[in-house]
């Protein structure tokens, strides 16, 4: 089941394999764990072990909230059957998001202690600026408190009502910020990317035929093209280097700047290395360098591949645009050398951006997602294929095939995972993306009823993942009993976060 275009066996799942063995087959990857032996001729031989290990040891621990099923039943009812309303202490394995939920390294905590809290000209800012410039080659580096602030500042300087912003797929906050300014966000994924079963290596790619059509039709009305790496909306699917170059060429042809939503740039770089023919011998750092150098700027939520709990970045090459953005930054975030963050946050981010490109880390990171995917796949559990960079997406519609969309099969699965094992995932289906009926319009539903199990970085170990697999398997075996849910109370926007739900008897 190797996908077309996938280089070698790197991504071909072999369900008998462990974490370790998966790593061992990764083409071009160095062995994680090796011992030099010497043959009689004095030639060193590398011995590769099968077990993939977390490439860190743990010096600070955080107890998990271990609860009984009876306690979870009470908690979920109190939360009106919406896992967003659970107290985190009531959750055992929290896979709600990978955003700001990862563990910092000892070096990051040490960097925190030398943060310079000067209001203007902080040493920590200049350190971060130099790390980001080296990584991206982009001239102006503007810190923000998180990704959506960078998006808002960029778009408020760049967009006018009626403008069109094409992307492979806008993340929710990016789309919301575009639409808030009266502009139109257009998603241009290839059609196959919408099929959860299509096992293609780069389902995050922009459909360049569709992009050309938009650039021709909207000539003069497109202030920028956005490329989200990886595509979070579609399962953390990567964008290939070939596609990034093709988008760059189109942007040049039409004189439109290309921006990256680079929240998961390191994971995208790793998946390019693993999956794109001709890229396997390069380092993730080299690939990341090239990726950023194709763009005119970026927005980044540093809560993902920045390996920090809070932070964001806006990067811009154009001097006049950067100037405008800095003026807006002062209005809403703070002075340009701290932009809504403490000096210590800038230090931790500068360190995190270096650590995230460590190949032992990236290797383990992707292997852990792949490990869960392959074990569930072997049991026939329906999921979005192939596994992306940061999450496994269960197909709630297929789990609860007996439920109509109006009874929220994705939420039903999410709640069952919590009740069964204290695992918190997140519904990305009709509760998240559907719309209630209005006086004139009928209720709207999402195309797919997915449940995202998102992996915080450097936080859980393999035994947590084994436990997760066991919980999902149990719910899969008992899927016929998944109950439907109805909405008791909802807000007109972003209803998934606050809706009150009830099971249908
Ligand atoms: N872009 C992408 C691709 C994201 O995944 C996110 C956040 C943002 C932008 C916004 O960044 O949260 O720092 O303001 N994604 C989180 C998630 C919320 O759970 O996937 P932010």
Boltz pocket constraint, residues with backbone or C-beta under 6 A from the ligand:
constraints:
  - pocket:
      binder: B
      contacts: [[A, 96], [A, 97], [A, 98], [A, 99], [A, 146], [A, 147], [A, 148], [A, 149], [A, 171], [A, 173], [A, 174], [A, 228], [A, 229], [A, 230], [A, 232], [A, 261], [A, 263], [A, 300], [A, 301], [A, 302], [A, 303], [A, 311], [A, 312]]
      max_distance: 6.0
